[in-house]
Amino acid sequence: METPVTTAPAVSRSINIAGRAASLPPGRTLIDIEALDFFYGQKQALFDINLKLEEKRVTAFIGPSGCGKSTLLRCLNRMNDLIDGARIQRGSIKVRDTDIHDRSVDPIELRKRVGMVFQKSNPFPKSIYENVTYGLRIQGIRNKTRLDEAVEKSLRGAALWDEVKDRLHESGLSLSGGQQQRLCIARAIAVDPEILLMDEPCSALDPIATAKIEELINELKTKYTIIIVTHSMQQAARCSDKTAFFYLGRLIEYDETRKIFMNPSNPQTEAYVSGRFG
Amino acid sequence: MSTSTETETRPAFAITKARTRFFGLSFDECIQTFFGGSALVAVLVLGLIVVFLFREGAQFFSQNRQNLEVYRRAGLEYVDYIRQQESAHTALTRYLADVRLRALTHFTQTEQLPLGDANARLADFDAYADRFADAALSLRGVANDLGDVATSIKTKFSVSQDRLVQRTQLLAAGRKDEADAVPIETINFSQELQPIIMTFPAYRIVRDAFADELNAIVATVPEMPTAGLRERMESFQRLTREYVATFPETERLMQTWDHRKPVSFAESFSAFLFGRQWLTASFWQDWYGILPLLTGSLMVSGVALTIAVPLGVGAAIYINQLARSGEQKLIKPAIEFISAIPSVVLGFFGIAILGTLLREVSQVGWLRWLPGFPIAERLNVLTAGCLLALISIPTIFTLAEDALNNVPRAFKEGSYALGASRVQTMLRIIVPAALSGIVSAVLLGFGRVIGETMVVLLCAGNRIAIPDFTQGLGVFTQPVHTMTGIIAQEMGEVVRGSIHYRALFVVGMVLFFLSLVINYVAQRIVRRRLAVG
C-alpha cells in the first residue's frame, strides 16, 4: 500500500518540523523504517531509527564516521546478513508494506529489487560486457540480443556508453576510477531495480569524476529511488532532495535538504553542516 | 615544544649518529646483515647444488659416448641386428602362445571339455607352433656364436683398458719397472672383427632358409574354433609376413655397418634422453635411457594429481566458502596435518595395507569391467599414486585456500548485491578470480609429487621398463620405476665416478630442472594474478 505523506513531520521522533513549508511536493513513502535497533554482536550500532523514505527521490544520509549511516543503508538490502553476529533486535523495515526481514523474504530476490553501489568501485575481473550482464546471467538470461540491449541501455543509463562502446570486451579493471564506478552503477541498473543504494560512491574519485556521477544521480532519480551515503556535505546539498543526519547511531534530523542546510532545527545538525565538528 | 623557554642554554641540534656499535656496525645494521646473510646463504646453497650436479653429471655424456663406442667397435651393435631379428621372432611365438591360451579357455570353459580333450583338440595347433618356433633355431645359433665372439672382443678391450689404468697408477706411484712389466695389448678391432664379418654369407644362407620356412608355415593356419581366434590367426599371418619383409632392411644395415664410424655426442645425448632401456651391470651392453623412469614418474604423478586436484581444490572451496567456522577449525588443521606424516610411514602403509586392499578389491567379480582389474601386481602405479595424492593434498589445499582467501571481499559483496546466490557467487566470481592461484597451487602440488621419493620407492613396484600402453587405462595397474626411486635405490651400490654413478646424477639433473620449471611457471602465474588483482 502506498500511503502519501501529507507533511514531512512525524518521520523523525527527535525533531518536529511540522508546519514548515516543503520546497518539493512530498513523494510517496516507499521504505518505512520503524523503531529499528541494530547490533553487531554485543555492540549496538543503531538506536530506535524511524524513517520514511520517499519514492523517486534522492535521500542523502550524512553524519560523522561511525554514526551508523552505512549500517542502515546495508540493512535495506540485507547485506548485513553476510556479517557474523549482525542482527536486528527490534523494529522493522518495510518496503511497500512488506517487511524485508520477514522469514518468507528471500534476500536474493530482495537484492534484485534493491541495487547497490559501493564506496570503492568493485568491477569483477571480467570484461565490461560480462560485468554489466552478470546480474542478468545469474537470473538465467542467455538470449544474446536481450543481453546486448541491456548492456547498451545500462551503459547509456550510467553515461558510460560513448566511452566504452568500442571496447566492451576489455577487462572492467582497465577503466579509470570514475569509469569503474559508473560501470558498477550500470551493473546495478542492468537488473532494473526499484531502489539504488549508494555507499559513498564518490569518496575515491577526483572532482571531475564526482561531478559526472552527481549529474548521473540527478538523471537516475526519475526512474529509481536513490539513497546515498556521503561524507561530502556539498554533495548532499547538490544532489539530494531529502537529507537524514545521523549521530552516534541515532537519527538526529530528517528533512528537506534545503532546510537541513539552511535552517536546521537541531543544534547538532547545525554544528555538523556548518563544519564545526565531524 | 618546551624548548622555547630554554633559549639561554640553547642545546645543540643533536642529529649526528651516536649509537652503540659492534664491529663498526650499528645495531640496525647488524640485524640487516644477519637477515641479508641468511638470504645469501640460501642462494649460495642453491648455486652449490647446481654446480655439484653439473660437475658430477656433465661427464656422463662423454662416458656414455665411450660406452656406445665400445659397443660399436667390438661388434656388439652388429650382432644386435641379428639378435633383434631373433627377438622379433620370439615375440611372434609369444603371440601364438597367447592364441593357444585363448583357444584352451574356449574349449574348457565355453565347450566344457575336460583338460585332456581340450589339449588333444589343440594338437594340430601345437605342432604348428612348434614348427614356427623351431624355424629360428639355426638363426639363434648364429646369433649366439657371433655374440660370444663380440663379448670376447669387448672383454679383451676392457682388460687392456684396465691394464692401461693400472700402468698409469704405477707410473704415478713412481714404480716404473712394475709399470713396464704390465703387458699392454693394443686391440686391432678390424682384425678382431673379421670372424664376425666373414660369417655374413653364412648368415645370409641361414636367414634365407629361415624366411622360406616362415613363408611356408604361414601359408596355412591351423583350424580355429571361433571367429575371433581365426581373426587372430589371420593377423598372425599378416604380422609374420611383415616381419619377413623387414629382412632386406636388416641386411642393408648389416652390410653398410662400419665399426669405425664415430659415435657423436648427439648420439650419446639422445641415447640417454630417448633411450627406452635402463639396463645396468649387463653381460652384454649397459643402456642408460631415461624414458622408462620419466614415464614412471609422470604416470605416478598423473594418478596422484587426478585424485588430489579435485579433492584438494574441492576441500579448499568448501572450507573457504561454505563451511561453518566450527568445521573450518576442525578440517583445516586436519588436512594440514597430513603433511606431517613422514612419507616412509605412508609408504609402509601402502605396502602393508593399501596395495593388498586394492588388489583384493580388484578381484571382486563385479568390478572386473574396470580397466586393469584384476590387478596382477600388488605394488603399482595406482598404489603409489593414491599415496602421493595424499601427500600433495595439503599443498594444493593450503595454496588454493590462500588464493580463494585473497579474492577481494568487494567482489563477493558486489555479486551478492546483484542478487546472486552463494553458489553463483562462488562459481562465477570467486573461483574464476582465484583461478590462477589455484592453477599454481596445482603446479606446486605436481612439483611436490614428482620429487617425492620414499613412497614411490616403496610402492611403485620398481620394474624398470616402459609399461605396456596397449592395455589402455590398465597401464596404471602396472609396476614402474621412477627417477627419484632409481637414484635412492642405486646410488648406494654404484662405484663412485663410474658411468652408472654419473647417469644417476644426470637423472637428478633432469629432476631438478623439471622442478625448477614447474616452480617458475607457478610463480609466473601467481605474479600475473597479483598484477591483475
Interface residues (C-beta under 8 A of the other chain):
Chain A: N77 M79 L82 D84 I108 E109 L110 R111 K112 G115 M116 F118 K120 N122 P123 F124 P125 K126 Y134 G135 R137 I138 Q139 S171 L173 C184 R187 A188 V191
Chain B: S325 P408 A410 F411 K412 E413 G414 S415 Y416 A417 L418 G419 A420 S421 Q424 R428 I429 P432 A433 V532 G533
